[in-house]
Amino acid sequence: MDFVDGWQPIAVAAATFSMLLAAMVFALGAIFDLRGLRVWAKAEFFQAVVSALLVGVLLVSAVGISAFASELSGGEEPIAFADRYLEEVNSRIETISSATTLFGLVVAALSEIEVGVNAEVVEVRDKPLAGLNEALHEVHFILSILEWTKLFNEVQRVLFTFISATMMYYFLPVGVVLRTFVLTRPVGAFMIALAVGLYFVLPLTYVFNAAAVEKTNESIDARLDSLKDFNSKYSLSSLDLLNPAAVASFVASLITQRVWNLALSAIAPLAKLVADLTVQTTFFPLFNLAVVFLFTRSLYRVLASDVVLWS
């Protein structure tokens, strides 16, 4: 992994500087016979050593987690896999949105067809398919949900872009430096824990998410078939709207086929499909963040505390 070479020298330099500082303070304490200064310097020297060991063990463990995630994702880097997974989800959302939007246009056009009846000097015109507006309400509701799911999905992609660009190159190196010194130890511990949690643990949760929804995603095209069939069968593109007789015959055939039920049946599979996407883009990410939060908090408590072998 290329990020190792980026922060490793900084970590070594920080630990070395902290050890030298503690040694100098200990020497001053010995020269001026200041017992408290010697005790503090001894403790800080030990903490610097422990800091270096903890970060080393942490890195080995994190690389192991990353290797495990790569194995599960077919050899792909976890961060790259998570981004590709979110891109695929975004593509599904756009496919469903396009099919639903076209369905809405077809239904809206059907509901606006007017059929006129001439009786001597009186002309009566009506929209016999206006009842399709009920399906339009369903379309608008589904499209609004899809807009929110796409927004949540894009937010996650931006988050992973930020994680990939900053965690291993800024947060971890700075955290290692700050963890070495007593006054900044809590801040450094938090930055290290956050970097490991977001860079290694969070992508791993998305690998499990992808495995959990694999079968669901495979059935998306099948669920959209009825919607696509309706769009192609009842589109007005082949109807001569300037021919009243043809329009009247077309409307009569739709009424005979009970087009209202056909429209609702075509859009019905979308309900479960949108529910699945909502789970993928909202519930799963919230659960993933909860896992990362618990991991980060536990790791922070370990890193922020002073390791004491004697009292």
Phi, psi and omega per residue, in radians:
M1 nan 2.278 -3.016
D2 -1.237 -0.371 -3.084
F3 -1.248 -0.340 -3.094
V4 -1.064 -0.777 -3.118
D5 -1.161 -0.358 -3.098
G6 -1.316 -0.689 -3.039
W7 -1.901 -0.262 -3.076
Q8 -1.060 -0.821 3.117
P9 -1.070 -0.639 3.121
I10 -1.123 -0.734 3.136
A11 -1.105 -0.762 3.130
V12 -1.118 -0.759 -3.136
A13 -1.105 -0.715 -3.133
A14 -1.134 -0.789 3.138
A15 -1.118 -0.723 -3.139
T16 -1.121 -0.773 3.136
F17 -1.094 -0.706 3.135
S18 -1.127 -0.706 3.119
M19 -1.130 -0.757 3.122
L20 -1.105 -0.704 3.114
L21 -1.102 -0.766 3.119
A22 -1.122 -0.670 3.131
A23 -1.138 -0.708 3.125
M24 -1.141 -0.720 3.114
V25 -1.142 -0.693 3.113
F26 -1.096 -0.709 3.124
A27 -1.108 -0.743 3.087
L28 -1.080 -0.718 3.113
G29 -1.105 -0.654 3.128
A30 -1.238 -0.684 -3.130
I31 -1.126 -0.791 -3.089
F32 -1.685 0.156 3.085
D33 0.956 0.891 3.102
L34 -1.865 1.743 -3.048
R35 -1.091 -0.723 -3.124
G36 -1.067 -0.669 3.129
L37 -1.177 -0.670 3.118
R38 -1.157 -0.736 3.131
V39 -1.082 -0.775 3.141
W40 -1.103 -0.778 -3.116
A41 -1.117 -0.677 3.126
K42 -1.130 -0.753 3.140
A43 -1.128 -0.729 -3.118
E44 -1.228 -0.604 3.071
F45 -1.097 -0.755 3.117
F46 -1.103 -0.735 -3.133
Q47 -1.142 -0.597 3.098
A48 -1.130 -0.743 3.085
V49 -1.091 -0.792 3.136
V50 -1.082 -0.690 3.116
S51 -1.003 -0.837 -3.138
A52 -1.089 -0.738 3.126
L53 -1.152 -0.738 -3.141
L54 -1.085 -0.791 -3.138
V55 -1.127 -0.677 3.106
G56 -1.097 -0.831 3.116
V57 -1.093 -0.693 -3.130
L58 -1.097 -0.750 -3.135
L59 -1.128 -0.762 3.128
V60 -1.060 -0.766 3.130
S61 -1.121 -0.733 -3.126
A62 -1.134 -0.717 3.097
V63 -1.113 -0.637 3.074
G64 -1.104 -0.748 3.095
I65 -1.073 -0.767 -3.136
S66 -1.115 -0.707 3.114
A67 -1.126 -0.684 3.105
F68 -1.105 -0.767 3.112
A69 -1.121 -0.693 3.117
S70 -1.108 -0.672 3.098
E71 -1.095 -0.732 3.139
L72 -1.196 -0.542 -3.084
S73 -1.659 0.259 3.085
G74 1.392 0.515 3.108
G75 1.557 0.042 -3.128
E76 -1.556 2.538 3.080
E77 -1.041 2.390 -3.077
P78 -0.970 -0.736 3.141
I79 -1.104 -0.781 3.128
A80 -1.134 -0.674 3.122
F81 -1.116 -0.768 -3.137
A82 -1.079 -0.726 3.133
D83 -1.155 -0.710 3.116
R84 -1.157 -0.687 3.109
Y85 -1.063 -0.780 3.130
L86 -1.170 -0.595 3.093
E87 -1.151 -0.671 3.099
E88 -1.154 -0.705 3.082
V89 -1.069 -0.735 3.127
N90 -1.094 -0.672 3.113
S91 -1.134 -0.695 3.098
R92 -1.111 -0.742 3.137
I93 -1.057 -0.746 -3.136
E94 -1.162 -0.668 3.106
T95 -1.099 -0.804 3.137
I96 -1.152 -0.706 3.134
S97 -1.092 -0.720 -3.138
S98 -1.119 -0.806 -3.140
A99 -1.129 -0.697 -3.138
T100 -1.206 -0.689 3.111
T101 -1.106 -0.764 3.101
L102 -1.103 -0.705 3.082
F103 -1.039 -0.755 3.128
G104 -1.083 -0.694 3.121
L105 -1.145 -0.729 3.123
V106 -1.104 -0.816 -3.121
V107 -1.128 -0.732 3.127
A108 -1.081 -0.714 3.119
A109 -1.135 -0.732 3.121
L110 -1.105 -0.719 -3.086
S111 -1.215 -0.309 -3.117
E112 -1.666 -0.059 3.140
I113 -1.142 2.249 3.102
E114 -1.856 2.409 3.092
V115 -2.102 2.168 -3.077
G116 -1.807 2.580 3.086
V117 -2.225 2.141 3.139
N118 -1.700 2.186 3.073
A119 -2.246 1.693 -3.056
E120 0.964 -1.997 -3.093
V121 -1.642 0.026 -3.097
V122 -1.852 2.317 3.083
E123 -2.063 2.172 3.141
V124 -1.946 2.203 3.119
R125 -2.166 2.472 -3.106
D126 -2.590 2.883 3.083
K127 -1.949 1.553 -3.033
P128 -1.148 -0.321 -3.125
L129 -1.812 0.313 -3.120
A130 -1.099 -0.347 3.123
G131 -1.128 -0.233 3.104
L132 -1.199 -0.182 3.105
N133 -1.027 -0.428 3.093
E134 -1.084 -0.681 3.094
A135 -1.212 -0.542 3.117
L136 -1.115 -0.631 3.081
H137 -1.057 -0.716 3.100
E138 -1.110 -0.699 -3.138
V139 -1.086 -0.818 -3.123
H140 -1.100 -0.674 3.131
F141 -1.144 -0.772 -3.136
I142 -1.136 -0.739 -3.140
L143 -1.134 -0.629 3.106
S144 -1.156 -0.685 3.093
I145 -1.143 -0.726 -3.139
L146 -1.101 -0.603 3.086
E147 -1.102 -0.732 3.125
W148 -1.184 -0.730 3.131
T149 -1.105 -0.655 3.113
K150 -1.168 -0.690 3.106
L151 -1.073 -0.827 3.129
F152 -1.074 -0.681 -3.136
N153 -1.148 -0.718 3.123
E154 -1.153 -0.641 3.095
V155 -1.060 -0.713 3.120
Q156 -1.138 -0.672 3.119
R157 -1.133 -0.704 3.086
V158 -1.119 -0.696 3.126
L159 -1.062 -0.761 -3.130
F160 -1.212 -0.569 3.048
T161 -1.096 -0.740 3.104
F162 -1.136 -0.770 3.138
I163 -1.061 -0.817 -3.105
S164 -1.104 -0.567 -3.063
A165 -1.531 -0.316 -2.969
T166 -2.163 -0.628 -2.924
M167 -1.054 -0.868 -3.080
M168 -1.493 -0.276 -3.066
Y169 -1.785 -0.347 -3.112
Y170 -2.249 -0.961 -3.037
F171 -1.113 -0.848 -3.101
L172 -1.151 -0.873 3.120
P173 -1.036 -0.803 3.128
V174 -1.124 -0.671 3.110
G175 -1.094 -0.697 3.119
V176 -1.087 -0.761 -3.138
V177 -1.109 -0.826 -3.091
L178 -1.209 -0.562 -3.140
R179 -1.156 -0.411 -3.080
T180 -1.236 -0.530 -3.039
F181 -1.779 2.554 -2.982
V182 -1.144 -0.698 -3.068
L183 -1.251 -0.529 -3.099
T184 -1.867 0.211 -3.083
R185 -1.026 -0.803 -3.139
P186 -1.074 -0.704 3.130
V187 -1.145 -0.783 3.121
G188 -1.094 -0.728 3.119
A189 -1.074 -0.707 3.129
F190 -1.131 -0.741 -3.119
M191 -1.155 -0.681 3.096
I192 -1.137 -0.839 -3.119
A193 -1.077 -0.726 -3.141
L194 -1.144 -0.735 -3.130
A195 -1.096 -0.798 -3.135
V196 -1.164 -0.742 -3.120
G197 -1.106 -0.783 -3.077
L198 -1.363 -0.622 -3.052
Y199 -1.443 -0.559 -3.055
F200 -1.905 -0.831 -3.026
V201 -1.346 -0.768 -3.098
L202 -1.051 -0.840 3.089
P203 -1.052 -0.580 3.116
L204 -1.078 -0.661 3.123
T205 -1.130 -0.572 3.115
Y206 -1.253 -0.497 3.038
V207 -1.091 -0.758 3.100
F208 -1.185 -0.641 3.097
N209 -1.046 -0.801 -3.116
A210 -1.074 -0.696 3.112
A211 -1.159 -0.612 -3.094
A212 -1.224 -0.548 -3.054
V213 -1.859 0.190 -3.074
E214 -1.038 -0.838 -3.121
K215 -1.146 -0.656 3.132
T216 -1.099 -0.765 -3.101
N217 -1.177 -0.534 3.138
E218 -1.164 -0.408 -3.079
S219 -1.655 0.104 -3.082
I220 -1.109 -0.824 -3.128
D221 -1.063 -0.689 3.131
A222 -1.109 -0.649 -3.136
R223 -1.254 -0.424 -3.135
L224 -1.533 -0.112 -3.070
D225 -1.038 -0.800 -3.098
S226 -1.110 -0.623 3.125
L227 -1.193 -0.766 3.136
K228 -1.146 -0.674 3.109
D229 -1.091 -0.734 3.121
F230 -1.098 -0.766 -3.116
N231 -1.069 -0.743 -3.095
S232 -1.336 -0.576 -3.061
K233 -1.354 -0.650 -3.013
Y234 -1.939 0.280 3.051
S235 -1.186 2.558 -3.100
L236 -1.558 0.141 -3.051
S237 -1.102 -0.532 -3.108
S238 -1.730 0.060 -3.097
L239 -1.676 2.344 3.089
D240 -1.454 1.715 -3.074
L241 -1.240 -0.243 3.122
L242 -1.537 -0.037 3.127
N243 -1.841 1.726 -3.085
P244 -0.979 -0.662 -3.114
A245 -1.151 -0.727 3.127
A246 -1.148 -0.715 3.118
V247 -1.100 -0.791 -3.136
A248 -1.087 -0.705 3.126
S249 -1.155 -0.710 3.127
F250 -1.106 -0.784 3.132
V251 -1.124 -0.710 3.136
A252 -1.083 -0.687 3.121
S253 -1.159 -0.635 3.113
L254 -1.169 -0.690 3.119
I255 -1.136 -0.714 3.124
T256 -1.083 -0.676 -3.139
Q257 -1.411 -0.012 -3.100
R258 0.954 1.124 -3.038
V259 -1.072 -0.430 3.122
W260 -1.068 -0.807 3.120
N261 -1.161 -0.643 3.132
L262 -1.123 -0.696 -3.140
A263 -1.145 -0.791 -3.139
L264 -1.160 -0.623 3.109
S265 -1.195 -0.595 -3.134
A266 -1.206 -0.629 -3.077
I267 -1.555 -0.235 -3.085
A268 -1.015 -0.766 -3.134
P269 -1.065 -0.350 -3.135
L270 -1.170 -0.470 -3.096
A271 -1.019 -0.871 -3.139
K272 -1.221 -0.614 3.132
L273 -1.102 -0.798 3.120
V274 -1.160 -0.639 3.091
A275 -1.093 -0.724 3.103
D276 -1.095 -0.759 3.127
L277 -1.147 -0.635 3.110
T278 -1.109 -0.706 3.089
V279 -1.098 -0.754 -3.114
Q280 -1.142 -0.649 -3.012
T281 -1.679 -0.212 -3.117
T282 -2.175 -1.019 -3.057
F283 -1.162 -0.865 -3.134
F284 -1.018 -0.863 3.122
P285 -1.054 -0.679 3.108
L286 -1.122 -0.708 3.088
F287 -1.125 -0.723 3.114
N288 -1.049 -0.779 3.134
L289 -1.142 -0.598 3.090
A290 -1.127 -0.701 3.096
V291 -1.108 -0.781 3.133
V292 -1.121 -0.678 3.120
F293 -1.071 -0.809 3.135
L294 -1.115 -0.728 3.119
F295 -1.111 -0.818 -3.116
T296 -1.101 -0.725 3.141
R297 -1.117 -0.761 -3.138
S298 -1.130 -0.757 -3.137
L299 -1.175 -0.654 3.120
Y300 -1.072 -0.743 -3.133
R301 -1.078 -0.613 3.116
V302 -1.247 -0.799 -3.061
L303 -1.283 -0.542 -3.074
A304 -1.409 -0.303 -3.096
S305 -1.551 2.600 3.079
D306 -1.393 2.288 3.101
V307 -1.442 2.168 -3.101
V308 -2.146 2.133 3.089
L309 -1.693 -0.238 3.102
W310 -2.527 2.801 3.140
S311 -2.160 nan nan
